[in-house]
Every structure is written in structure tokens, then in C-alpha cells.
Amino acid sequence: MIYTSPHSNISNIIGTSPEDIDNRTQGSDRILLMAVIILMIFGSLAVYSSIAFFAESNSTTASQMIVGHLIKLGIAFFGMLFTSKLNYHVLAKFSRLFMIISWLLLVGVMIFGTEQFGAKRWLNVGGVNFQPSMIATVALLLHVAVLLSEKQEYVKDLKKSFMPILFWVVITCGLIGIEDFSSAGILMAICFVMMFVGRISILQLGTLVSIGILGGFLLINQSANRLDRIEQYVEQIKHIETEKTLNGSGYQAQQAHIAIARGELLGVGIGKSSQRDFLPAPYNDFIFAIIAEEYGLFGAMSLIFLFTLILIRGVVFIARNAEDQLGMLLAVGCTLTLVMYGFVNAGVASGLLPVTGLPMPFVSYGGTSMLFAGFMAGILLNISKHHRDRRTIFYG
């Protein structure tokens, strides 16, 4: 038996017969699956606790909101199972089509989007609100993985490899960044890592970093709200108690810090949070603060451990043992997206990062982000099925 390099051309990979693929399939990564399920359970309890005051103040009931959350969670779970059964090579065939659709949706949200919490990120189609930025994120991760796989023979060529990939990355992140700077920044950083792993030239990657810094500077300066958040974050570091921190734009961060401090080691108890009455979005952006308050340092660290476990399983096991270059790059992209969103959400609540408004995957109140987090987890599970047998390396 001859070992096939994971750097094979994607056209050859996609052309693999279903019989050959089935012969290499094994069970999905159970540890990853269990981590996701535990996060979903953990999140459901935290959401139920955190929405009580919000529901009362918005003419609805906590039961109605938690039922809605559980329905969306169920859809995300079955979406994960469905994607785990759908071979990722099949998805690769439609990556360009997914990109074009996501671009149309991103332009559509700029023209017809609905504004919530001061940002126009949602598009309403048939009475259903969704965030096109999440669709574009998954589409870009898939397309970048496909392009890097296809171009391995000349991956360091500026015109044939780097520029075509840069075209898709810059336009997509630019369209997302107009209304959602933090998501665009994280997506570009993940694409940078994927390109580094895919052996793009360091000099060319430096160009991408320069474009990202310049674009970030322009996007921050064109929004008074973003500038205010950065200034508040700096003031919070220099002077823990200022008028802006206590009553202005830093109010929500300050309340999150109080929640974490109240939790101490073991927490105040499930459903006994008091800061949920003061945090503007305790069920979403600051869900980590509610968990830290009710479950204490132990609960907060357990949450961080689960995301760290996903990182280890996704990169060290699934990506490293993927049967081809496409699977490896896609596993890296999906894993980093899930984990970085979780870590950034925790970092914001803890005061380590400026307020961004990013949800914690599988934990925050459900929506488009929950559904596409399920899709990314499903892709990881599917890649883990098609891992290469290490024993074939030693056969010749």
C-alpha cells in the first residue's frame, strides 16, 4: 500500500469514489461531540437563568424565551448531525457558489438590513431574522481551504496563489467589517493562520497583516461607537473607576466584573444571579459573567476547559490526522472559529478585551450563530471520520 500525501490536489480528492471514501471512514470524534453537548446543556441552564428579568421587561415570559432557545438549539444539534454525515468533499464542490451567495446577502443586509442594538447585522426574509455574516464566515473558511488545497504545487506564487485567495478574504472581511468589526477581525486572523498552515509565503502573509491593520484602523475611525469602546477599554485599564466606566459606555463591562467577583470560587448558586438585572445582554454577550457568578471560578474554568478541549481535539487530533490537505485546513479553520469566539466572549466579560458583542458558541442565546456553530462542529465530526491511517505511512 502506498501512502498518499495530504498535499494532494483538491481536484483529485473530490474525484475520489464514494467506495474509496467509505473504506477509510471510521466513527466521529466522540470527545469533541461530548464537549459540544455539555456546552449546550451548560448554556441552556445559564440562558434560562439570565433571561428572567429581560423577559419581564419585554412583555414576554422566561418560559417562552427558553422554549425558543431550545428549539434553535435543537435545530443546531440536528444541523450538526446532518453535516457530520455529509462528506466535506461534497461541500468543497460548492464553495465558490456559497461565497457568491454570502456576498449577495452581505450587500443585502447593507441595503435592507434591520438594526438591533445599534448595529445593522440582521436580514429579515419571510419573517425570519438571520445574520449573513455567519453564513459568509463558514463559506470563506471552506473556500480558503479549497483554494489552498488546489494551489499547493505553486502555493508560494504571488499571482497564481496569494492574490486569488486575498481577493476573497479582503472583500468578505471588508463587507462584514462595515457593521461587525470584531467578527471581521477574527475571521481575517483565522484566514491568516490557515494560509500560514497552507504554506503561503511569510512575506505575502505580512502583506495580509498590513492590510488587516490598515483596514481595522479605517473601520474603527469611521464609527464613533467603536472609538468610544476602545477609549473606554483604555480608561478602564488606567483608572478602574471613571464616569464613563461607571455610568457611560463602560457600564456593562463594569457590571460583568461585579458578577464575576460575586461568584468567588463556587458561585452564588444556580438561578441566583443578581447582575442579570443590570447587564444589558446577560443571555448573549455577557453569558460568561452570569456563569461565573452562579457557578463561580470552578464553573467558569470548566467552560474554558471545554473550549480548550475542542481546540486540542480539533487541531491536534482531527486536523493533524485528516486524510488530505483540504480536511486539515478546514479543521483548523472551523476549530479556531469556535474556540476564538468562546475565548473572546470570556475575555470581554473578564475585562481582558474591549466589548465586542460576540456570542459564545453553543452557550449564548440561540440564533444564526448557534446554527452555524453546529454546522462547523458537524464538519469537524465529518473530517474526523475520514482520518488517514497512520500505519500506511510505514508501508511502501
ChimeraX attribute file (.defattr): number of C-alpha atoms within 10 A of each C-alpha:
attribute: neighborCount
match mode: 1-to-1
recipient: residues
	/A:1	8
	/A:2	9
	/A:3	14
	/A:4	12
	/A:5	11
	/A:6	19
	/A:7	19
	/A:8	18
	/A:9	20
	/A:10	24
	/A:11	14
	/A:12	9
	/A:13	19
	/A:14	16
	/A:15	10
	/A:16	12
	/A:17	9
	/A:18	10
	/A:19	8
	/A:20	9
	/A:21	15
	/A:22	12
	/A:23	9
	/A:24	13
	/A:25	17
	/A:26	13
	/A:27	11
	/A:28	20
	/A:29	18
	/A:30	12
	/A:31	12
	/A:32	22
	/A:33	18
	/A:34	13
	/A:35	18
	/A:36	23
	/A:37	14
	/A:38	15
	/A:39	20
	/A:40	22
	/A:41	15
	/A:42	17
	/A:43	27
	/A:44	23
	/A:45	15
	/A:46	27
	/A:47	27
	/A:48	19
	/A:49	23
	/A:50	29
	/A:51	23
	/A:52	20
	/A:53	16
	/A:54	21
	/A:55	16
	/A:56	11
	/A:57	11
	/A:58	8
	/A:59	7
	/A:60	12
	/A:61	15
	/A:62	18
	/A:63	13
	/A:64	11
	/A:65	19
	/A:66	21
	/A:67	13
	/A:68	15
	/A:69	21
	/A:70	19
	/A:71	14
	/A:72	18
	/A:73	24
	/A:74	17
	/A:75	17
	/A:76	26
	/A:77	23
	/A:78	16
	/A:79	20
	/A:80	25
	/A:81	19
	/A:82	15
	/A:83	21
	/A:84	23
	/A:85	16
	/A:86	15
	/A:87	17
	/A:88	22
	/A:89	19
	/A:90	11
	/A:91	17
	/A:92	22
	/A:93	16
	/A:94	13
	/A:95	21
	/A:96	18
	/A:97	13
	/A:98	19
	/A:99	22
	/A:100	15
	/A:101	15
	/A:102	22
	/A:103	22
	/A:104	12
	/A:105	21
	/A:106	26
	/A:107	14
	/A:108	15
	/A:109	24
	/A:110	17
	/A:111	11
	/A:112	14
	/A:113	22
	/A:114	16
	/A:115	12
	/A:116	9
	/A:117	9
	/A:118	9
	/A:119	13
	/A:120	18
	/A:121	22
	/A:122	23
	/A:123	22
	/A:124	14
	/A:125	9
	/A:126	6
	/A:127	7
	/A:128	8
	/A:129	15
	/A:130	19
	/A:131	19
	/A:132	24
	/A:133	27
	/A:134	19
	/A:135	21
	/A:136	25
	/A:137	25
	/A:138	23
	/A:139	24
	/A:140	26
	/A:141	26
	/A:142	27
	/A:143	26
	/A:144	26
	/A:145	27
	/A:146	26
	/A:147	23
	/A:148	27
	/A:149	25
	/A:150	21
	/A:151	21
	/A:152	19
	/A:153	13
	/A:154	14
	/A:155	20
	/A:156	18
	/A:157	15
	/A:158	14
	/A:159	11
	/A:160	12
	/A:161	19
	/A:162	22
	/A:163	13
	/A:164	13
	/A:165	22
	/A:166	19
	/A:167	10
	/A:168	18
	/A:169	21
	/A:170	17
	/A:171	12
	/A:172	24
	/A:173	24
	/A:174	20
	/A:175	19
	/A:176	27
	/A:177	20
	/A:178	18
	/A:179	20
	/A:180	20
	/A:181	22
	/A:182	20
	/A:183	21
	/A:184	24
	/A:185	19
	/A:186	18
	/A:187	26
	/A:188	23
	/A:189	17
	/A:190	20
	/A:191	25
	/A:192	21
	/A:193	18
	/A:194	23
	/A:195	24
	/A:196	14
	/A:197	14
	/A:198	23
	/A:199	14
	/A:200	23
	/A:201	15
	/A:202	12
	/A:203	10
	/A:204	18
	/A:205	18
	/A:206	12
	/A:207	12
	/A:208	20
	/A:209	15
	/A:210	12
	/A:211	13
	/A:212	20
	/A:213	13
	/A:214	11
	/A:215	18
	/A:216	17
	/A:217	11
	/A:218	11
	/A:219	18
	/A:220	18
	/A:221	12
	/A:222	11
	/A:223	13
	/A:224	9
	/A:225	14
	/A:226	18
	/A:227	14
	/A:228	16
	/A:229	17
	/A:230	15
	/A:231	15
	/A:232	23
	/A:233	22
	/A:234	14
	/A:235	16
	/A:236	20
	/A:237	11
	/A:238	10
	/A:239	11
	/A:240	13
	/A:241	14
	/A:242	14
	/A:243	11
	/A:244	15
	/A:245	20
	/A:246	16
	/A:247	12
	/A:248	12
	/A:249	18
	/A:250	23
	/A:251	18
	/A:252	22
	/A:253	26
	/A:254	20
	/A:255	22
	/A:256	28
	/A:257	19
	/A:258	16
	/A:259	30
	/A:260	25
	/A:261	17
	/A:262	20
	/A:263	24
	/A:264	16
	/A:265	17
	/A:266	16
	/A:267	24
	/A:268	18
	/A:269	13
	/A:270	14
	/A:271	19
	/A:272	15
	/A:273	23
	/A:274	17
	/A:275	20
	/A:276	26
	/A:277	16
	/A:278	15
	/A:279	23
	/A:280	18
	/A:281	19
	/A:282	27
	/A:283	27
	/A:284	24
	/A:285	23
	/A:286	30
	/A:287	28
	/A:288	32
	/A:289	34
	/A:290	32
	/A:291	32
	/A:292	31
	/A:293	33
	/A:294	27
	/A:295	26
	/A:296	24
	/A:297	19
	/A:298	15
	/A:299	20
	/A:300	23
	/A:301	13
	/A:302	14
	/A:303	24
	/A:304	16
	/A:305	13
	/A:306	19
	/A:307	24
	/A:308	16
	/A:309	17
	/A:310	23
	/A:311	22
	/A:312	15
	/A:313	22
	/A:314	28
	/A:315	22
	/A:316	12
	/A:317	16
	/A:318	29
	/A:319	26
	/A:320	21
	/A:321	20
	/A:322	23
	/A:323	27
	/A:324	23
	/A:325	26
	/A:326	32
	/A:327	29
	/A:328	29
	/A:329	28
	/A:330	27
	/A:331	32
	/A:332	26
	/A:333	29
	/A:334	25
	/A:335	26
	/A:336	23
	/A:337	24
	/A:338	21
	/A:339	21
	/A:340	19
	/A:341	20
	/A:342	24
	/A:343	17
	/A:344	22
	/A:345	27
	/A:346	25
	/A:347	16
	/A:348	22
	/A:349	27
	/A:350	22
	/A:351	16
	/A:352	13
	/A:353	16
	/A:354	22
	/A:355	24
	/A:356	18
	/A:357	18
	/A:358	21
	/A:359	24
	/A:360	28
	/A:361	28
	/A:362	27
	/A:363	27
	/A:364	29
	/A:365	30
	/A:366	28
	/A:367	20
	/A:368	18
	/A:369	23
	/A:370	25
	/A:371	23
	/A:372	21
	/A:373	27
	/A:374	28
	/A:375	23
	/A:376	24
	/A:377	27
	/A:378	27
	/A:379	27
	/A:380	32
	/A:381	26
	/A:382	28
	/A:383	31
	/A:384	30
	/A:385	23
	/A:386	24
	/A:387	23
	/A:388	21
	/A:389	13
	/A:390	11
	/A:391	8
	/A:392	12
	/A:393	13
	/A:394	9
	/A:395	9
	/A:396	7
